[in-house]
Amino acid sequence: MHVREFQNMMRRIYFHRDSERGEAGTYAWLMEEVEELGEALKEKNGKAMEDEFADVLAWLASLANVVNIDLESAAINKYGNKCPKCGQTPCKCSF
């Protein structure tokens, strides 16, 4: 499944609720899921990590739907198979 297909699936399933919740409410849900992912990572709980990664992706897609952003196009436009800062693959940026 491509990112666009996943985003469209989230749109079909949840857009009616997400659009009513709005940008701020949907963003708040995304942040809650990111926090839950952090907790699962700390606990090293494989099943919980898998579930929370899925939830973060789903809420990111839902938020993108609410603000009318195509995630797949945005990611390809920014990263285009290279680091957006140094232009290299793999990244050669110094930190």
Residue pairs with C-beta under 8 A, 6 or more apart in sequence:
1 9
2 72
3 71
3 72
3 75
4 70
4 71
4 72
4 73
6 57
6 61
7 61
7 64
7 65
7 70
7 71
7 72
10 58
10 61
10 62
10 65
11 61
11 65
14 58
14 62
14 65
15 62
15 65
15 66
18 26
18 62
18 63
18 65
18 66
19 65
19 66
21 29
21 66
22 66
23 63
23 66
23 67
26 59
26 62
26 63
26 66
27 63
29 59
29 62
30 56
30 59
30 60
30 62
30 63
33 52
33 55
33 56
33 58
33 59
34 56
36 52
36 55
37 49
37 52
37 53
37 55
37 56
39 48
39 52
40 48
40 49
40 51
40 52
41 49
60 71
61 71
64 70
64 71
64 74
78 84
81 89
82 88
82 89
83 89
83 90
83 91
83 92
83 93
85 91
85 93
86 92
86 93
